[in-house]
Amino acid sequence: MASGWTRRRELIAELLHLPRSMRGGPGFHGPRSDHFDGRCFFNPGAPAGRSFVDLLRWQLTRRAVAWPGWRDNSRVPLVRAAQPAGEISLTFINHVTFLIQLPGLNVLTDPVYSERASPVQWAGPRRVHAPGLAFEALPPIDLVFVSHNHFDHMDVATLKRLAAAHAPLFLTGLGNGTFLQQQGITPVVELDWWEQTTLRGTRLIFTPAQHWSTRGRGPRNHTLWGGLWMASAQQRVYFAGDTGYSPWFAELRRRYGAPELALLPIGAFEPRWFMREQH
């Protein structure tokens, strides 16, 4: 009986929190730039998202595929608490959630440990296997990078768990910081494209990406999307976040050279007419 009442209270809490979560905070307010018009962010030379007509066309013409059944993980990774000098360790957890370990720095990208990539846990895309590394098996996390505010990248429930269990620094794009702070997720540093900060001797650069942002109910593109370039004394690691192919890749190479490790999103590319600018 108690468990039933507990679940009802959780459901009521979800419903009460839903409008706030789906709005995504007040967004960014600041000067215009080559990718911000004073109200919304945009991709130079490419659209930032699709129209409702495009979305409707995609839904009416796509070929539905049955959602896969549950899959058990066949292996459990062995993870060190810290990485030795001169080495990089990478553990794939799920979707675009990676544990990246550099000497003196443990980083999680776009962590999702919830059952669904959704504003509620009773509807929306549901996972078909457990995370590749259990939450309880994570080493001490120093930095959590949130590339943008889509539900499969900014999972508020997971971010709250990480804040409570690890007290990391949260790094994200312009406009997302206030929303995370409203959820009790701190400390947060938000950056514009090409801006950087330093943590434990590693340079952290927020890099451009060709994508878009929304939480569903709030204004589109009122917060910034991007990737992360990490440069320590010996290693360079690039996490692209969500992005379509664009001139930004060549510009990154020109500015920073070639990374030892590049994590690039190569899914969500069909149908090409719908996906190619953003994935």
N, C-alpha and C positions, 0 to 999 in steps of 0.2 A: 504493500500500500504506500509506504514511504517513497519508494522509488517512483511510483506513478505520480505522486504529488511533486516530487523533485523535477521530473520531466515536464510537468505542466508549468511549473514556475520558470523553468528554462525557456520554454516556448513563449510564455508571456513576455519574458525579458527580451527575447529575440525580436518579437513583434514591436515592442516599444522602442527598441534601438534601431529598427530597420530604416525609418526615414532619415535618421542622422547618418547612418552608415552609408546609405545609398547616395546621399548628397556629396559626401567626400570633402567636407570642410568649405571654408570661404574662398579657397583658391588663392591665386597669386595676384597681388596688386603692386605694380612697379612701372618703371620706365619702359618704353618701347625698345625693341631690339630687332635684329634680323630674323628672329623666330618668335616674336611676341608683339602683337598689334595693340597692346594696351588693355586688352580684355581676354584674348585667347592666345594660346601657343599654336604654332603652325610649322609645317615642314617646308623649308625653302625648296621650291621646284616640284613638290608632290603634295597630294591631298592628305589631310589628317583625319582619317576615318572615312566611312562610306555613308551615303544618303539612305534614307528610309526606303526609297524606291529600289536601290541596289540591294539592300537587305532583303526586301520582299522578293525580288527576282531570284536571289540566291536560295531562299527558303523554298520557293515554288519549283525550282529546277534541280535542286540537289538530289542525289540518290542516297536515301537513308540507309545506314548500315547498323545492324544490331549492336547494341552496347555489349562489350565483352563481359564474360562472367569473371568471377573472382579468380585471381592468380596468386599463389603463394610464392613468396620470395625464396629462391633456392640457395642463396648465399647471404652471409652476414659479414660485412667488411670489418677488418681490424683497423682501428683508428688510434693513432697516438694522441696523447694529450697535447704535445707540442712537436713542431717540426724541426729537425736538425738544420744547422747552417748549410746553405747551398742547395737545399732540396725544396721541391714543391710536392704536396700531396693533394690529390683531388678525389673526393667521394661523391658519386652521384646519388641523390636521395630520391627525388621524383620531380617530374615536369621540368622546371628550370631551377630547382633547388639543389645547389651544390655546396658542399663543405670544401672550402679552399684553405689549405694550411701552408702559410709561408713561415719562415723562421720568426718566431715572436708574435705571430698574428693568425688567429683563426677567424675565418670569414664565412658567413652564410649568405647566399643569394636568394632573394625572393622566396623565403621559406613558407611552405604550405604543409601543415601537419593536420589540418582539419579533414573531416570525412568528405566534404564537398567544397568545390570552388564556387562559392555562392554566398550571398549576404545572409542566408539562413541555412540551417543544417537539416532541413526536411524537404528541400527541393534543390534542383540544380545538378550539374555534372558531378557524379560520385566516383570516387577512386575505385580502382579494380585490384589494387594490391597495397599492402602496407608500405609506409615509407622505407626506403632501402636502409636507412639508419634510424633506429628508434630515437625518439626525443630524449629519453633517459640515457642513451648511449653517447650523446653529443659531448665532445670535449668542451672546456670553457670557451665560450664564444665572445670574441672581442668586438666584432663588427657585424652588423646586419645591413645588407644593401637591399633597398627596395627600388626597383627600376621604374615602376609606374603604378598607377592605382587600380588597374584591373583586378578582379577578384581572384584570378589564378596567379597573381603576383603579390598583391597586398592582402594577405590573409590576417585580418586584425586579431582574431583569436590566437593564432600562433605567435604573432608579434607580442601580444600581452604575456603569453607564457614565457617567451624568451626574456622579456624585460624583467619579469619576476624571478626567473631562475638564473639568469646570467648577467643581467645589468650591462648589456653591450651598448656601444654607440650605434645609433640608427642613422644611416646615410641615404638620402633620397633627393629627388628633384624639386625645383621651386614649386611652392604651393602645397606640398604634401605634409610639410612639417607641422603646421597648425592642426591639421586633421589628426595626425598621430598623437600630438600632445593632448587633444581633446579626449582621446581614448586612454590617456594615462601612459602612453608609450614615449618614454624619454630615456636619455637625452637624444635629441634629434639635430642633425646638421643637414640643411638643404642647400643644394648647389645649382647654379646655372651651368649650361654647357661650357666646357673647358675650364670651369673653376675647379679648385683642388683644395684638399686639406691633407694633413699628415697624421698618422696614427702609428705609434711604436716603430718609427723609422721607415714606414712605408708610405709613399706618395699615393694618394687616392684622387683620381681625376674623374669627374662626371663627364662622360663623353656623349656627343650627339648620337641620336638614333632616328630612324624614320618610322614613326608609329603614331599613336594618338592616346587619349586618356578619357575616361569617364567611369563613374561608379553606378550609372544607370539612371539616377533620378536628378542629379545635379547637372550643371552646365558641362558641355563637352569641351575638352581641351583647356580647362582652366587650371590644370596642373601639368608640370613638365615630365616628359619621359626621357630615358637615356640609358647608357651603359656605364661600366666602371672599368677604368684602367688602373691597375695596381703596379707600382714600381718600387721594389726594394733595392738593396745594394747589389743584388745579383740576379734577381728574377723580374720578369715583366709578364703580367697575366691580364688578359682582356676578357671581360664578360659583357656580351653585347646587349643583354636584355632582349626585348622583342623589337625586331626591326626588319624592314624590307631592305633589299640591296640598294645601295646609294653611294654617292661619291664620298661619304664620310669614311669608308674603309680606307681608301687611298690617302685621305687627309690624315688619318690616324697613323698610318705607316710613315708618312712624310714627317710628322711631328715627333713621333716617339720611337720609330724603328719597328722591328718585328718582335712580337711577344714570343716568349717561350711556350705559352699556352693560350689558346683562343677558344672560348666557349661561344659557339654561334648557333642561333636558333634556325633549324632547317626543316621544321614541321609547319603545319598550317599553311600549305602552299597551293591547295586546290580548293575551288577552281581558280586558275591563275588570274582571270579578269577581276575577281573579287579580292583576292588576297595579296597580289604581288607588291602593291605599294607599302603594305604594313608588315608583311611576313616574308 
